[in-house]
């Protein structure tokens, strides 16, 4: 059986839900979510959304800050487009029911400041902005009769004929069956690939599905070596890398060694407000020099009432693990957080394949360059999702060409999951140890050789056995890890988030790393 829809959106984060809302006035839209509709990286985002709202701020300043943090690799046109639409994006979210934190005195939106920003320009909902955005957009989508939500569904592969996308094969996790979905346009909004690393701030679903789907379909990928490591995740065996927002440092939190000595000033003049790449490498170096597993982030010098008011969720979560942040420092460690590269797109989200779009973290418009500036990511989701939706409205042409149904006749049911579990762990440890915050030629070569063995086992498994959700994620994760390694090897300099001990300097002229299938 073939399910037919006008638009298929793969992913239910801020980008996917924004596109669904914008398209639903004209089309029947199907949104697939790997788990529940709100189970995306958006829901976990704490900090906020960067937009120029303060009188003393300007779009020019926001643009220049973004270009500087991007370390020479930003696409200026994409940066200008995104930031110039920032105010409109915030208004649109408010119209969708998102409630942002406001100043008590004048009811203006409260703005905070994060690393790399010259002014306070981060709109937020306390310290749980992503949850507020995700819940509000999901509520609006669930009330919309033109939008069908398919939870617990995972894309297997895109359906491509003559460099044109006609839908996707989708695995129903509840029924353990592969469905065939025919669509006039497909939007990839699958988030990033931080689950490729052993330690990550992302939810379990961040396995790089969009990159893998697009690559197998024939799309180019760009700058996949730039993996952003969030400097401060809660260090505790049971915390599952709970994110400690960068906004704490924006409000005066200080990074310290285990003996209580502040250390950021010796690495950069901006100290604790340095960009994420500098902070993550600084922490990594402090840990290696001292032989410790973590450092501390201390905001306890601030008034307790102020801390609890500004960071209620973080205060509560840390308290659950025995840390009262009003009295003592927080143990933190860097963790993989954001994939700055992605599927090559234009400013309307169009990829190399007709009728296939990519938006949000899975895309690469050039907005982030070699390093994403804090709180530009949720802004990107809204702005480029609206742009893609508008392009589809203008150019939509439903082609109901025959779509082949999924063929499952030549495989058998797998009897055990040992290969999946082993290679899942082996791949993520390999990436953490060899392709992490600081890299070297020797580590990258070893990573490439070791990943070849894992890849061959995964390909063999796919040819012979029925797919499962765990295996599909592993298949995507291993492919994307291999592409990250290839990109890292191609970049023979240190720039932004990519730091290679054998190439510590950067070229005078910046250029992107492009990978092409075949």
Buried (B, 14 or more C-beta within 10 A) or exposed (E): EEBBBBBBBBBBBBBBBBBBBBBBEBBBBBBBBBBEBBBBBBBBBBBBBBBBBBEEBBBEBBBBBBBBBBBBBBBEEBBBBBBBBBBEBBEBBBEBEBEBBEEEEEEEBBBBBBBBBBBBBBBBBBBBBBBBBBBBBBBBBEEBEBBBBBBBBBBBBBBBEEEEBBBBBBBBBEEEEBBBBBBBBBBBBBBBBBBBBBBBBBBEBBBBBBBBBBBBBBBBBBBBBBBBBBBBBBBBEEBEBBBBBBBBBBBBBBBBBBEEEBBBEEBBEBBBBBBBBBBBBBBBBBBEEEEBEBBBBBBBEBEEEEBBEBBEBBBEBBEEBEBEBBEEBBBBBBBBBBBBBBBBBBBBBBBBBBBBBBBBBBBBBBBBBBBBBBBBBBBBBBBBBBBBBBBBEEEBEEEEEEBEEBEEEEBEEBEEEEBBEEBBEBBBEBBBBBBBBBBBBEBBEBBBEBBEEBBEBBEEBBEEBBBBBBBBBBBBBBBBBBBBBBBBBEBEBBBBBBBBEEBEEBEEEBEBBBBEEE
